[in-house]
Amino acid sequence: MPNLTTTAAVSSGARAFAQAGVTPAEIDVVESYDAFTINTILFHISLWPVTDAQWIRFFKLIGRPELADDRRFNSLAARARFPELVGRAT
C-alpha cells in the first residue's frame, strides 16, 4: 500500500537541491504559493535570485555565465540601475 503521509515533494525537492548544487541552508528567500495544479501550467512561476552569488549561479544555470561579468549585472547596485535589462536577461 502506498504511503499517503508524504508527497512527491519529498523526492522532487531533494533532486532539485542536488541539481542546483545547493543545500536548504543556503537558501535565503523562498516564494511559495497556494494554487491549483493547472495554474502552474497556465502562468509563470517567479524565481528571483537575491545575492550576487545567487545571480552568478543563476546565470550559469540558464546558460549565460558571461552575464556574471557584465557591468550591468555584476552587483546589486548595477542591477538596480538597469531593472529593465534584468527581466530580459532572465
Secondary structure, DSSP 4 states (H G I P E B T S, - for coil): ---TTS-THHHHHHHHHHHHT--GGG----------HHHHHHS-------SHHHHHHHHHHTT-GGGGGSTTTSSHHHHHH-HHHHHHH-
